[in-house]
Amino acid sequence: MSDSLHSRPSGARSLIDPTLFAALTPDQRKRLRSQGTIRRFAAGQIIQQHGDLANGFWVIDAGQVSAGRFEADGTFDAIALLGPGDSYGELALLANRPRAVDAVAASDVMLLHVPRSAFDRLLADDPRAAQALLAGLAVSLQEMLGMVALMRRSRGGSRIAQLLLTLAGENTDNCTIAITQEALADLAGTSRMTVSEALRAFANQGLVRRGYGRIEILDREGLGRAGEVSA
């Protein structure tokens, strides 16, 4: 996963996002950036749809993107919330398969679109790039398996606490996560009421501070204990 989320401190991350661009060296990233195109999308605008031809991948320079699937009734089931520094779409290129998810601008966003031709040339010219991508994919797979295990064994407040810690990543200081309660509920696979009740309890214990569209973690260790206690 990448090392930045919504202008987050170093060590924080997004949730369930096999973002491979960050696994490349600075020179390799610079090369791809030089061949990409900046595109902007307004909040709520669809960026890509499940089944689309994979003609490149995206790097988020500003704003937030929700990845997931639209249901038959038009509702959106989010599985990842991505922010600045994150990338997505590389897997479809590597597998030479259509897009597996829908992506929607969760806010006004500025994205870098790297075309397939640039990606393919890098892999052909520099074998180290393929090795780096494979290593990044392995790490992401391990983290996703851990998240699946978490989802299966935890409920309610425990699940919310663990998801907040996952979003905070390895940051040990106070960390502000740009996420709405609705988005957190989508990612947790639970109701907004459950999220609201959990956050209220965490706030009363001095573990988090709620704000409009953001949650500040005040006591990481305490939040970890809260996740264990209610598991």
C-alpha positions as CSV (number, residue, x, y, z in Angstrom):
1,M,0.0,0.0,0.0
2,S,1.1,3.6,-0.4
3,D,2.6,5.8,2.2
4,S,0.2,8.6,2.1
5,L,-3.5,9.2,2.6
6,H,-5.4,12.5,2.3
7,S,-2.3,14.6,3.2
8,R,-1.8,12.2,6.1
9,P,1.4,11.8,8.0
10,S,4.0,9.4,6.8
11,G,3.0,5.8,7.7
12,A,-0.7,6.2,7.3
13,R,-2.5,4.4,4.5
14,S,-5.8,3.7,2.7
15,L,-7.9,0.6,3.2
16,I,-7.7,-2.5,0.9
17,D,-5.8,-0.7,-1.9
18,P,-3.2,-2.7,-3.8
19,T,-1.6,0.5,-5.0
20,L,1.6,-0.5,-6.8
21,F,2.9,2.8,-8.1
22,A,4.5,3.6,-4.7
23,A,6.5,0.3,-5.0
24,L,8.5,1.7,-7.9
25,T,11.7,3.7,-7.5
26,P,11.6,7.5,-7.7
27,D,13.2,7.4,-11.1
28,Q,10.6,4.9,-12.4
29,R,7.7,6.9,-11.0
30,K,9.2,10.1,-12.5
31,R,9.4,8.4,-15.9
32,L,5.7,7.3,-15.8
33,R,4.6,10.7,-14.6
34,S,6.3,12.4,-17.5
35,Q,4.2,10.3,-19.9
36,G,0.9,10.8,-18.1
37,T,-1.9,13.2,-18.4
38,I,-3.6,15.2,-15.6
39,R,-7.3,14.9,-15.4
40,R,-9.9,16.4,-13.0
41,F,-13.2,15.0,-11.8
42,A,-15.9,16.7,-9.7
43,A,-17.3,15.1,-6.5
44,G,-19.7,12.3,-7.4
45,Q,-18.4,11.9,-10.9
46,I,-17.8,8.4,-12.1
47,I,-14.1,7.9,-13.1
48,Q,-14.2,4.3,-14.3
49,Q,-16.7,1.5,-14.4
50,H,-16.5,-2.2,-13.8
51,G,-15.9,-3.9,-17.2
52,D,-14.2,-1.0,-18.8
53,L,-11.1,-1.6,-21.0
54,A,-8.0,-1.1,-18.9
55,N,-6.1,1.5,-21.0
56,G,-4.0,2.8,-18.2
57,F,-3.9,3.4,-14.4
58,W,-4.5,6.3,-12.1
59,V,-2.4,8.2,-9.5
60,I,-4.3,10.5,-7.1
61,D,-2.6,13.9,-6.7
62,A,-5.4,15.6,-4.8
63,G,-8.8,14.6,-3.4
64,Q,-10.4,11.3,-2.6
65,V,-11.6,8.4,-4.7
66,S,-14.0,5.6,-3.6
67,A,-13.5,2.2,-5.3
68,G,-16.2,-0.5,-5.1
69,R,-19.2,-1.7,-7.0
70,F,-22.6,-0.3,-8.1
71,E,-25.5,-2.6,-7.2
72,A,-28.4,-3.2,-9.4
73,D,-30.5,-0.7,-7.5
74,G,-27.9,2.0,-8.0
75,T,-26.4,2.0,-4.5
76,F,-22.6,2.0,-4.3
77,D,-20.8,-0.6,-2.1
78,A,-17.4,0.9,-1.3
79,I,-14.4,-1.4,-0.6
80,A,-11.6,1.2,-0.6
81,L,-11.2,4.9,0.1
82,L,-8.1,6.3,-1.7
83,G,-6.3,9.6,-1.3
84,P,-3.2,11.5,-2.5
85,G,-0.3,9.3,-3.3
86,D,-2.5,6.3,-3.8
87,S,-2.8,4.6,-7.2
88,Y,-5.2,2.1,-8.7
89,G,-5.8,0.2,-11.9
90,E,-2.4,-1.4,-12.2
91,L,-3.8,-4.9,-11.6
92,A,-6.0,-4.8,-14.6
93,L,-3.0,-3.8,-16.7
94,L,-0.9,-6.6,-15.3
95,A,-3.6,-9.2,-15.8
96,N,-4.7,-7.7,-19.2
97,R,-8.3,-7.9,-17.9
98,P,-11.2,-5.4,-17.8
99,R,-11.7,-3.2,-14.7
100,A,-12.8,-5.1,-11.7
101,V,-14.3,-2.1,-9.8
102,D,-16.2,1.1,-10.2
103,A,-14.4,4.3,-9.1
104,V,-16.2,7.5,-8.1
105,A,-14.8,10.8,-7.0
106,A,-15.5,11.1,-3.3
107,S,-14.5,14.8,-3.6
108,D,-13.1,17.0,-6.3
109,V,-10.0,15.2,-7.5
110,M,-7.0,15.7,-9.6
111,L,-5.6,12.5,-11.1
112,L,-2.6,11.5,-13.2
113,H,-3.6,9.0,-15.9
114,V,-0.6,6.8,-17.0
115,P,-1.3,5.1,-20.3
116,R,-0.8,1.4,-20.9
117,S,1.9,2.1,-23.5
118,A,4.1,3.9,-20.9
119,F,3.5,1.2,-18.3
120,D,4.4,-1.6,-20.8
121,R,7.5,0.2,-22.0
122,L,8.8,0.6,-18.4
123,L,8.3,-3.2,-17.7
124,A,10.1,-4.1,-21.0
125,D,13.0,-1.7,-20.4
126,D,13.5,-2.2,-16.7
127,P,13.1,-5.7,-15.1
128,R,13.5,-4.2,-11.7
129,A,10.1,-2.5,-12.1
130,A,8.4,-5.9,-12.5
131,Q,10.2,-7.2,-9.4
132,A,9.1,-4.1,-7.4
133,L,5.5,-4.5,-8.5
134,L,5.5,-8.1,-7.6
135,A,6.8,-7.3,-4.1
136,G,4.3,-4.6,-3.7
137,L,1.5,-6.9,-4.7
138,A,2.6,-9.6,-2.3
139,V,2.6,-7.1,0.6
140,S,-0.9,-5.9,-0.4
141,L,-2.2,-9.4,-0.6
142,Q,-1.0,-10.2,2.9
143,E,-2.6,-7.1,4.2
144,M,-5.9,-7.8,2.5
145,L,-5.9,-11.4,3.9
146,G,-5.4,-9.9,7.3
147,M,-8.3,-7.5,6.7
148,V,-10.6,-10.3,5.6
149,A,-9.7,-12.2,8.8
150,L,-10.5,-9.1,10.8
151,M,-13.9,-8.7,9.2
152,R,-14.8,-12.3,9.9
153,R,-13.9,-12.3,13.6
154,S,-14.9,-8.8,14.7
155,R,-18.2,-6.9,15.1
156,G,-19.5,-3.5,16.0
157,G,-17.2,-1.3,17.9
158,S,-14.3,-3.7,17.5
159,R,-14.5,-3.6,13.8
160,I,-14.7,0.2,13.7
161,A,-11.7,0.5,16.0
162,Q,-9.6,-1.9,13.9
163,L,-10.5,-0.1,10.7
164,L,-9.5,3.2,12.1
165,L,-6.2,1.8,13.1
166,T,-5.7,0.3,9.7
167,L,-6.5,3.7,8.1
168,A,-4.0,5.3,10.4
169,G,-1.3,2.8,9.3
170,E,2.0,2.9,11.2
171,N,1.7,6.5,12.4
172,T,2.2,6.6,16.1
173,D,1.2,10.2,16.7
174,N,-2.2,11.8,16.6
175,C,-3.6,11.1,13.1
176,T,-6.5,12.8,11.4
177,I,-8.4,10.6,8.9
178,A,-10.5,12.3,6.2
179,I,-13.5,10.0,6.1
180,T,-17.2,10.4,6.7
181,Q,-19.2,8.2,9.0
182,E,-21.2,7.0,5.9
183,A,-18.0,6.0,4.1
184,L,-16.6,4.3,7.2
185,A,-19.9,2.3,7.5
186,D,-19.5,1.2,3.9
187,L,-16.0,0.1,4.4
188,A,-16.9,-1.7,7.6
189,G,-19.9,-3.5,6.1
190,T,-22.1,-2.2,8.9
191,S,-24.7,0.5,9.5
192,R,-24.1,4.2,9.9
193,M,-25.9,3.9,13.3
194,T,-23.3,1.3,14.5
195,V,-20.5,3.6,13.4
196,S,-22.1,6.6,15.1
197,E,-22.5,4.7,18.3
198,A,-19.0,3.4,18.3
199,L,-17.5,6.8,17.5
200,R,-19.5,8.4,20.3
201,A,-18.2,5.8,22.8
202,F,-14.7,6.2,21.6
203,A,-15.0,10.0,21.9
204,N,-16.4,9.7,25.4
205,Q,-13.3,7.7,26.3
206,G,-11.0,10.3,24.8
207,L,-9.8,7.9,22.1
208,V,-11.0,10.0,19.1
209,R,-12.3,13.4,18.2
210,R,-15.0,13.6,15.6
211,G,-15.2,16.4,13.1
212,Y,-17.1,17.2,9.9
213,G,-15.8,14.6,7.4
214,R,-12.8,13.6,9.6
215,I,-11.9,11.5,12.6
216,E,-8.8,12.4,14.8
217,I,-7.2,9.5,16.6
218,L,-6.1,10.8,20.0
219,D,-5.1,7.5,21.8
220,R,-3.9,4.8,19.4
221,E,-3.1,2.3,22.2
222,G,-6.5,2.9,23.8
223,L,-8.2,2.4,20.5
224,G,-6.4,-0.9,20.0
225,R,-7.5,-2.1,23.4
226,A,-11.1,-1.1,22.6
227,G,-10.9,-3.2,19.5
228,E,-9.6,-6.2,21.5
229,V,-12.1,-5.8,24.3
230,S,-15.2,-5.9,22.1
231,A,-14.0,-8.5,19.7
